[in-house]
Amino acid sequence: MPILAVARLWFEGNAFSPLPTGLAQFAAREWTRGRAALAAARDTATELAGVQDVLAQQPQWRAELLRSAAANPGGPIEHAVFEAWCDEVMADLAALQADAVYLSLHGAAITDQCATADLEIVKRVRLLLPETPLAASFDLHGNLPPAIVAHLDFATGYRTYPHVDMRETAARAVARLLRIAAGAPAGHGFVLPLGLRLPSFNMRSEVAPMAPLLAQARALEQTSAAALDITLFGGFPYADTPDTGASVMAWAAGEDEARAACESIAMRWRACAHEFEPQLVDAAAGLRQAGALLAAQAADRPRPIAVTDPADNPLSGGAADTPGLLRALLAARAETGSPIAACAPGAIVFAYFFDPDLVARAREAGPGATLAVRLGARLDKRFGAAIETRAQVLLLTEGRFRNSGPMEHGSTVTLGATALFDIGGVRVIVTSSVGAANDPGFFTLHGIDPAHVRLLCVKAKNHFRAAFLPLMDAIIDVDCAGPAAADLAALERRGPQ
């Protein structure tokens, strides 16, 4: 049987994050290998499930899953961990003699010594296997160096934000790869940087300004005899590397056709670049908006309001450590006569802080105990002083749940031990590791039905909307200080040069 080798390093690096990314961060999310691990992903909305989808239609192929690694976005990867991943994968590829290789990458990976980790991986595989068909998939927020396509036979990227098409993207890449391995022409790739570092706050794929650009790409694919695949990369500005920024990648029968497709979209994209600039209110103003909406709701038909803090969003490299939103929430809660103060105890939820020591203290004290706590500014004091208060332990969990929403549906999430506290009638979640509060399972784990709270304050960004937009009356993004804040100029550079 012909062999498809599959390797994965999915990571988005934030040069401003206070948390380095080492082996422990990969182990907490994904560090696996082997055909059994590949089979275990079959019913999930992930890239590895997409590989399985294609193999189900191509039973003559056998897949071998080499090292599959993913970590939540964070500070640069410790370079020794990156080199260990590369050494393992290259040794396996050298021994396997695969007939085709698929790489599941992100496009914005950085290490503390390398600003182009994804390019480095592709170059090493191509050097080792100069004639073997090689394809890759990337995140919509990849920072793609133009040189990367010279080492690939095909590549494609996510077309949705929130990213609910990981599985379909991998299937598209693998299906094309196997056709190339069977003798189909590989085509030519081209990457055109726009010269723009765009914030992703207004980059959701279902609305303008991104939706018309994506529609143009699909129309070009359908009407051009030469264009095979076109991907728009919004870029990830917090990686802060020389290649950081938006770009267009096209694969076509010839390089001229690929270049023309990129230029057509780039022209329109540059013209609407100003529409990607966010107009965020501060936390106090956002909570006043939320309070006004709560007050206007019919008493018999209340629906939750969400207030999100993108600057500390764990899927942008936040560390669930900044105190700004909770400080503003507690102030609003204490304001006599405000709609937020009028909410019943327990009707307001804050998610979350990463503090394993506090969770350990809560577990030792047990439910019902009241503790003196310091919340936030544990890892980084640049974004505000810690909140000192008293909190009652309500619930303790082991921190494991399965995603029920469309984002990575079916995947298991491990937060480590967690604790749910009450602070002045606000339920506050604290975890032992950093994860994303983008799935209802994050809340039901703690006995909270998101559809029945009044105010949900979350360290999150656009991915939160995939599962929660249907449940909320409104979602208000606020501007706080943090490692993924809208104002890049306010952040101190920490990543690789």
Beta strands, then each sheet from edge to edge (+ up, - down):
strand 1: 3-10
strand 2: 30-32
strand 3: 62-70
strand 4: 100-105
strand 5: 134-138
strand 6: 154-157
strand 7: 188-193
strand 8: 227-233
strand 9: 247-252
strand 10: 281-282
strand 11: 305-308
strand 12: 348-354
strand 13: 370-375
strand 14: 387-397
strand 15: 400-402
strand 16: 412-414
strand 17: 418-423
strand 18: 426-431
strand 19: 455-458
strand 20: 474-479
sheet 1: 2+ 3- 1- 4- 5- 6-
sheet 2: 7+ 9- 8+
sheet 3: 10+ 20+ 11+ 19+ 12+ 18+ 17- 14+ 13-
sheet 4: 15+ 16-
end
